[in-house]
Every structure is written in structure tokens, then in C-alpha cells.
Amino acid sequence: MEHNGIEYCFQCNEYPCEKYEKIDKFDSFISHRNQKSDLEKARQIGIEAYNAEQEEKVEILGTLLAGYNDGRKKTLFCVAVNLLKIHELRAVLGKIENRSDLENLTLKEKALLLLGC
């Protein structure tokens, strides 16, 4: 689709166009659930701020996978980071990482603790 070098749909004068308006009705992937709200957020806060937030989400996912994945949580963590808002992810991670007994827990115990947040 050609639109004079536009990188994101929200930059187009026709946004939301007829093709894009009903995209939620035809796309059932969980990871696509926030695509409209994400585009709107990028439009409101600017693409640089939006990309910085996405990079922070990547870091949070890395932390979750490295420190709390007992071998059965990869999909859960990926979906959670995709669907949850950044402040929700920060709150959960902050809540668990501030525990004084975290160093003494096994990986399985950490994973269960995280699920309870």
C-alpha cells in the first residue's frame, strides 16, 4: 500500500481508513489485541516515547524470563508483557523484587510468587 512515505497508519489523513476500522473483527491473535490502542498511544505520546516504552517492556520480559521462568512460563510472560500496560508491569516487578527473601527462593518458588502478584 502506497501512502507517500507514511510509516504508521495514524500518520495518514485517512486514518482510520475503511480497511483498518474493522481489523479487530478479523484478527484473533491475542498479541494483536492492543494494536489499535497502541497506534493511538503512539500518536498521542509520539513514536520516540512509544518506542522507549516498548524497549522497557523488552527489558522487563528479559528479567522475567531470566529470573522467574521455571521452564513453563515463557508463553505466559510474553503474552503478559504484550497485553499489560507498562505501569502494571513495573508494579508487579517492583512488588516482587523488593522482597527480602527473594534470594533464598528457588526458581520454581519465584515463578509461583510472581503468579500471585
C-alpha positions in Angstrom: 0.0 0.0 0.0 1.5 3.3 -1.0 0.8 6.4 1.1 3.7 8.9 0.3 6.2 7.5 2.8 4.0 7.3 5.8 5.5 4.9 8.4 2.5 4.4 10.7 -1.3 4.3 9.9 -2.0 7.1 12.4 0.1 9.5 10.3 -2.3 9.2 7.3 -5.1 11.7 6.8 -7.5 8.8 6.1 -6.8 7.1 9.4 -8.7 5.1 10.5 -9.5 4.0 6.9 -12.2 1.6 5.9 -9.7 -1.3 5.8 -8.3 -0.7 9.2 -11.6 0.2 11.1 -12.8 -3.4 11.2 -9.4 -5.1 11.8 -10.4 -6.4 15.2 -13.2 -8.4 13.8 -10.9 -10.5 11.6 -7.7 -10.7 13.7 -8.0 -13.2 16.6 -4.3 -13.3 17.6 -4.0 -12.3 21.3 -0.8 -10.4 20.5 -2.8 -8.2 18.1 -5.5 -7.3 20.7 -3.9 -3.9 21.6 -2.9 -2.9 18.1 -5.5 -0.1 17.7 -4.9 1.3 21.2 -1.1 1.0 20.7 -1.3 3.1 17.5 -3.4 5.7 19.3 -0.9 5.8 22.1 2.0 6.2 19.7 0.1 9.1 18.0 -0.6 10.8 21.4 2.8 10.4 23.1 5.0 10.4 19.9 6.8 7.5 18.3 10.0 8.0 20.2 8.3 7.8 23.6 6.3 4.9 22.4 9.4 3.0 21.2 11.2 3.8 24.5 8.2 2.2 26.4 8.4 -0.9 24.1 12.1 -1.2 24.8 11.4 -1.1 28.5 8.9 -3.9 28.0 11.6 -5.9 26.3 13.8 -5.4 29.3 11.1 -6.4 31.7 10.4 -9.6 29.6 14.1 -10.4 29.7 14.1 -10.0 33.5 11.0 -12.2 33.8 12.5 -14.9 31.6 15.9 -14.9 33.2 14.8 -14.7 36.9 11.3 -16.2 37.1 10.8 -18.7 34.3 10.8 -22.2 35.7 10.6 -23.7 32.2 6.9 -23.4 31.9 6.2 -19.6 31.8 7.7 -18.3 28.6 4.4 -18.0 26.7 2.7 -16.6 29.8 5.3 -13.9 30.3 5.4 -13.0 26.6 1.6 -12.6 26.4 1.5 -10.7 29.7 4.2 -8.2 28.6 2.3 -7.7 25.3 -1.1 -7.1 26.9 -0.4 -5.3 30.2 0.3 -1.6 30.4 3.9 -0.6 31.4 2.8 0.8 34.8 1.2 -2.6 35.6 4.4 -4.5 34.7 6.5 -2.1 36.7 4.2 -2.5 39.7 4.4 -6.3 39.6 8.1 -6.4 39.1 8.7 -3.8 41.8 6.5 -5.7 44.2 8.4 -9.0 43.8 11.9 -7.6 43.5 11.6 -5.7 46.8 11.1 -8.9 48.8 13.9 -9.5 51.2 13.6 -13.3 50.9 13.9 -13.4 47.1 17.5 -14.6 47.1 16.5 -17.7 49.2 13.7 -18.8 46.9 14.1 -21.5 44.2 13.3 -20.6 40.6 10.0 -22.6 40.9 9.1 -20.6 44.1 9.9 -17.3 42.4 7.7 -18.3 39.4 4.8 -19.1 41.7 5.3 -16.0 43.7 5.2 -13.9 40.6 2.0 -15.5 39.5 0.4 -14.5 42.8 1.1 -10.7 42.3 
